[in-house]
Amino acid sequence: MDFYAGRRDPDHTPWLCSFCQVIRQAVVDLATRAEGLQARQERPDPHPWEGLDRRSQQLLTRLRARVAAGEAEAAQFRPGDLEKWFAVSPTTAQDWLRDWQDQGLLEPARPGQRIRSWKLRQPWLAWVIGQPPGAE
């Protein structure tokens, strides 16, 4: 049944008021979402990765690729691996390993023994093996 059937000049005010309220609420919701997105873009929390030098980022990328390929103990490596990956001398590889250890990126895989292999420290290890933060 048509509400306005048989009326010559029906009053559309109630319908227009309801329609305008719905549109107003949609605009308010959209503005709130847009402001939230804008605020997030202005102050993003930078990933710690961004604070690393390029060489360190390349090391993490290489180790993450090894994990993705399913290699056993992919997050551990030897100085000889660095020599191959980066085409550097054994002395340069040892210098880089010391630097990374001093920066807190690496630690010996088996402390207390002659260092033959290295592993990543947290939180880098969790990132490389794909664990979400806090899932340790």
N, C-alpha and C positions, 0 to 999 in steps of 0.2 A: 504494500500500500504506500502510495506517495504522500508524504507529510504535507506537501504544498499543493496537492491536487485540489482544484476548485477555488484556489485563492488567486485573486487578481494581482495583488502586490504583496507577496509573502515577505516576511521579515527574515532576512538571511543573517542577521547580527549574531545569533548564538553560534551558527556554523562558522562564520568568519572569525569570531573570537577563539573558538576551539582550534581552528586551523592555524591562526597566528601564534597561539601558545605552543603548539607542536613545533612549528618552525623556529620559534624563539629558543625552545629547549634544545633543538638540534644544533643551532648556531652556538649556544653556550657550551654544549658538549664538544663540538668541533674545536672551538677556541681553546678550551682547556687542554685537549689532546695536543693541539699544535704548540701551545706554550710549553707543555711537558717535553715534547720532542725537541724544541728549540733549546730549552735549558740543558738537555742532555748533550746536544751537539756543541754547545758553548763550553762545557766543562767535562769533557770525557775523561774517564780515568785511564791514563795511558797504561798500556801493558808494560811490565818491566822489560820485555823484549826490546822496546824502543830505546831504552837507556844503554843497550849494549853496543859495542863497536861492531863493525861489519864482519870481522873475522869470527867473533863469538857467535853472531847470528848464523853465519855459514856453518859453524860446527854444530849448533843446535839443529839446523835444517838437515844436515847430513845424518845426524843420529836419529832424528825423527823419521827420515826416509828408511833407515835400517829397521826401525821398529815396524813401520808400515809394511815392509817387505817380509816381516816375520822372522828375521834373523835372531838366532839365539843370543842372549845377552847383548842385544843391540845397543843398549845405552852405555856399554863399556867399550873402551878402545885402548889401543896400545900406541906408544909414540910412533911406531912404524906406520900405523894407519894415517896419522897426521902427515907424515912425510909423503905418502902416496896421494892423499886427498888434496893437499895444498902444494905439492911439488916443492917441498922445502928440505933443507938439510936436517940431519939429526940434531945438531946444535940449536937450530932455530925452533924445531919442534919442542925441545926441552925448555927453551926460553919461554915459549908460548904456554906450555904446561905450568910452569912456575907462575907466570902472570895470571893465568886463569885460577890457579889455586889461591893466590893472594887476593884475587877479586871475589872469591867465594863461589865461583862457578863449578869447580871440580874438587875432587878429593881422591886420594888413592883408593883403589878398589879393595885392597887388603892392607890396612894400616899395620905398621909394626914390622913389615918385611921390606925387602927390596922392592921398589915400586916398578912393577912390570905393566900394570894396566891402571886406567883411570876410570872414574865414573862421575856422573853429574851429581851435584848436591841438590837438595830441595830448595826452592820450588821447581827448579829446572827439570829435574828428573820426572816429576809428576807431569809437567807440561809435555815433555818428549814422549812419554809412554801413553799419554792421552787420558790421564786421570783428571777428573774435575777437582778444583781447589777444595781442600779440606777432606778429601776422600782417602787420605793416607792411612 
